[in-house]
Amino acid sequence: MNIEKRMNLIKTVGEEIVTEDELRELLNAKKTYTAYDGFEPSGQIHIAQGVLRAINVNKMIKTGARFKMLVADWHAWANNKLGGDLDNIQTTGEYLIEVWRLTGMDLKNVDFIWASDLVKDDEYWKKVMQIARNSTLKRILRTAQIMGRSQSEALQASQILYPCMQCADIFHLNNGNPLDVCQLGMDQRKVNMLAREIGPKLYDTKPVVISHHMVLGLNAPKESYESLEDRIMDLKMSKSKPDATIYMTDTKAQIKKKINKSYCPETVEDNPILDYAKYFVFESFEKMKIERPKKFGGDLEYPTYEALESAYLKNELHPADLKNGVAYYLNELIEPVRNAFESNTKLRELRDAVLSFKITR
């Protein structure tokens, strides 16, 4: 891949890139580069975490990325996830890794690093302290969104430590050295920008930030949002509502029921069904076929998302038919994962253990 092809593929991942010029310089300088992603093991894995993360990671790997994927078990512990039970958090981390293996994530180019191993390293804690010493409490509180928290909440002391740790991760996960790229969702942007502010002062470097799209929740959005931060928080928290997201453990019947009940306006804006079609169906299948009885016009077929969107906006495609088509393909994506967990005793026990954990915000 030449530079332009690499850039263009990365742009299909990054809803925002800070900055494109810096990314181009990086790609010119390196055929392979290091990228940071991470996840808080905090409960069931939804389709955006499972399928979309695998799609994005694999795209980035094609452009030369080597991923350092943080299993943020201590971060989830600090954030009081799963009631602050570290054993349950770590079991959930193992479960998520198995899901990505089954979705086809290119694990040959992904190194999973557990925070519980990082914290054994004195040099890691020195970085945490350096970041804390070079940040104000007000600046750290502004990053609370990364934890699914508002800066106006009464946070626990451990939750103040969390952003300092996540920022330190960016400068330590590459065998004690800084990473080239941060590739996380828009909800993690604030701590990534903190790393860009602090990096030049402490480590003579700053990461390129590639923030991917946050898939819409299936329910109708609020009528208005006070700020972009409010909207991002709503998107983030929608994934914790069982009726507003598709989980990797959902049955065919559950998927169909959730999609049939979902919000689907006659517009592109804030339309979760079109969002799912764009980011799941057309990223995973060459075309989208929608089956309909002959009395309603027969089957429809769309070679691109743009063709589907155009037909929908022209009222050539009914919302019910769109929902049926999307539900079918979502089940096609999840079914192999679901079947693998059902047919393998060890995997089934792991899944059932995670499903038994009490979810806490």
N, C-alpha and C positions, 0 to 999 in steps of 0.2 A: 504494500500500500504506500502510495506517495503521501506527501504531507497533506494535500487537499482532501484526499479520500479519508485519511485519518481524522482530519478536522471535521469533515461533514458527518462522519459516523458518530463522533463524539457529540456533535450538535443535536443528533436525534435522541441522545440521552439527557443532555443538559438543557433544562428550561431556562437556566441562567448560567453563564460562565464568567467568572471573575478571575482574570480577564482573558479575552480571546487572544490578545497580542502575547500575553505571557504563555498561554497554552501553545501557541505557534512556535515561540522560542524554545519551549521545552521539547516539542516534537522534533524540531530541527536539530536539537542538541543530543537527543536520546532516541534510539530505536525502541528501547524498553524503559519503562519508568514505573515508579511505585505509586500505588493508589490506596487510599484509606477508605474503608467502609466499616460500619460497626452496627451492632444491634443489641438491644436490651431484651434479654429473655424474660418476658413478662406475661406469657399466656398463650392462647391459641394464635396460630399464624394465619393471617388473612392473605388473600390472593395477591395483593400488591407487594407484601413482604416476600411471598413465596415465588410467584411466577415473574412479576415485573422485576424484582431484584435480580433474578437469574438472567433475564433478558439483558438488563443494563450491564451487569458484570461481564457477560459474554461479549457484548459489543465493545466494551472498553478493552478487554483482553485482546481482541482482534486488532486494536490500534497500538498494542505494545504494553498494556498495563499488566503489572503483577500486583495482585491485591493482598493487602494485609487486612484481614477481616477480624475486627475485635469482637470477641464474645464478652459483652460488657456485664459480666455477672456481678462484679462488685458495684458497678454503677446502678444496676437494678436494685441491689441490696440497699445502697445509699438512698435510692428513690422510693424505698418501701414497697416495691412491687412484690406480688404474691405474699403479702403480709410480712415481708422482710425475712422470708425463709430461704436462706442461701442454698440449701440442698435442693429445694424445689426449683429455684432459679437455674441452677446448674443442670438439672434434669431437663428443663425446658430448653436450655442452650443446646444440649445434645439432640433433642428432637428437631429443632430448627435446622441444624446442620444436615440431618437425615432428609428433611424435606427438600433442601436445595440439591442434594445429591440426586434425588429422584426427579427433580424438575429439569435436570440436565445442566446445571451450573458447571462450568469448566473448572473443577476442583484441582486440576493439575497446576493451575496458575493462581490458586487461592491458598493463602496460609491463614488458618484460623488460630488466633492468639487469644488466650483467656486472660481476662483482667486479673483473675486470681493468681496467675503466674507472674504477671507484670508487677504486682504489688510486692513481690519478694525481692525486687531489685531496688537497692538504695538509690541508684541513679535516676530511676523513674520518679521517686518521691522528691528528689532534688528539683526535677523539672516542675512537678506539681507546685512545690514551694516557690520556685522562681516566678511562675505564672501568677500565683496568688499575691506575691510581693509586688508585682508590677501591674496589678489590677486593683481598681477600687471596688468596694462592696457594691456600689451602685451599678458599675459596669458588669459585674458578675450576675447581679439580679436581672439585668436586661436579657440575659441568655436563658432565663427560666423556661422559655418555650420549648427548648430541646428536650425537657423532661416531661412535657405535657402539663406544665404548670404555668400559672400566671405570676408575674413579679409582685402582684398585690397580695398573693396568698401568704399565710403564715408558714414559711418553709422551715423544715427541720435543719439543724446545723449540717447534717450529712448531705442535704440537697444543695447547700452552698458549696460544698467540696466538689460535687459532681462536675460542674463545668470546668473547674481547674484541672480535674483528672482528664476529662475528654479533650481539653486543649493539649495537655501533656502527651496524650496518646499520639497525636499528630506528629509530635517531634521525637517520639521514642519507639514506635512500632517497627521501624525499619532497622532492626538489630541495634537499637539505641540511637538511631539517627533520624532526621526529619524525613517525612514522605513528600513526594512531589505534588500529589493531587489529593484533594478531599472530594469524594464522590458520594454524597448523601442527599436526602430529600431537602426540599425547601424549608422544612420545619427545623432543620439543623443548621441553617445558614448563620444564625447569630454567633454560635461558637466557632464556626469556621472563619468568620470575619474577625473574631477576636484573635484567632491564630495568625491571621494575616497582619494584624496590628502589632502583635507581640513578637512574631517570628524575626523580623529584621533587627529588633533591639537585642534579643537574647541569643539568636542562633544564626544570624546573618542569612536568613532565608524566609520565604513565605510561600505557602502552598497555593496552587491554582485551585479555585473552588468551582466544582461542577455540580450544580443542584438539580436533581431530577424532579419531574412532575409528580405532584401528589394526586393520586386518583380520587375522584369525587366519592362521597358517601352516597348510598342509594336513596336516602331520604331527601326531601326538599330542603334547600338551604334556608338560612334565615332571610327575612325580607331585606335586611340591610346589615352591614358590618361597620363597626366604628373605625376599623383600621385594617390594613393588610394583615397585621399580626393576629387580629381577631378572626379573620377568615381562615388563615393557616391553622390556627388552633382548632377551629371548628372542623376542618378537614381531618386534622390529626385525631381528634377525639371521636369522630364518626366511626373510625375503624374498631372502636371498643364496644360499639353497639351491635349486638348480633343481627338485628334486622336491617342494619345499614351497610353491611359488608358481607362478602363471601369468604368463608373460611376454607382452608385446604382440607378440612375434614368433612365438609358439607356433602350430603347425599345429593343425588340427582333431583330428588323431590324437593329438598330444601333449597337448592339453587333455583329451581323453577319458581317456587313459591316466593322467594325473596325478589327475584327479578320481576315477576308479574305484579307485585305490590309496589315496586319502586317508582320513584318520581321520574317522569319522562315528558318534559314539555315539548312543544312543537318548535323548539329553537335549539341551537347548538349550545348556547351559553347555559352553564349549570345543568347540563343534561348528562347524568351519570351513565345512561345506557350507551349513548354515543361515545362517551369517554372510555367505557369498557371495550367497546368495539375497536376504537382506535389503538388503545394501549395493550390490549390482550389478544383480540382476534386477529387483527391485521399484522401484528408483530409475530404471530405464531403460525398463521395459515396463509397460503397463497391467495385465497379468495374466500368470500363469505357467501354461502348459499343459504337461502331462506325458503323452507318448504311451506307451501300453501295449497289448500284444496283447489282443484281446477275451477270450481264455481266462484272462487275469489280471485281468479286470475292466474293460478298456477305458481310454480316455483320462481324465485328471483335469484339472481346471481350478481355479485359485485366484485370486480377485480381489485379495487382499491378502496381505501377508506373514503377518499374524496368523492368517489362515485356513490357510495352509500349515503354520505352526508347530503350530497346534492339531491338525491332521490327523496330523502326524508324531508328536506326543506321545501321541496316541490309538492309535498303531500302525495307522492307516488308510492310511499311506503308507510303503512299504518304503524303506530306505536306498538300495538299488540304483536304485529309480525316482527318488528325489530326486536322486541323483548324475547320472543320465541327463538329467534336466530341467535341472539347473544347468549341466552341460557344454554342452548345446545353446545356452543363452542366452549363456553366456560366449563361445562361438564367434561368435555373432551380433554381439556387441559388438566383438570383435577383428577379425573378417573384413574389414570395410571398410579398416581401418588396414593390415592385412597385405597386402591386395590393392593398395592404393595404393603401398606400398613395392616391391611386386613388379613393378608395371606401369610405374613411372617410373624411368628409368635413373639420374637424379641421386639420387633418394631411395634406390634400391636400393644404390648405391655407398656412400651415407652409412651405411645400416644395416649393410652388410657390413663396413665399416671398424670400426664399433663392436663388432660381434660378434667381430672378430679380436683385439680388445685383451685383454691378459691382466688378469684381475680380481685385485686385491689387496685384502686386508682393511685 
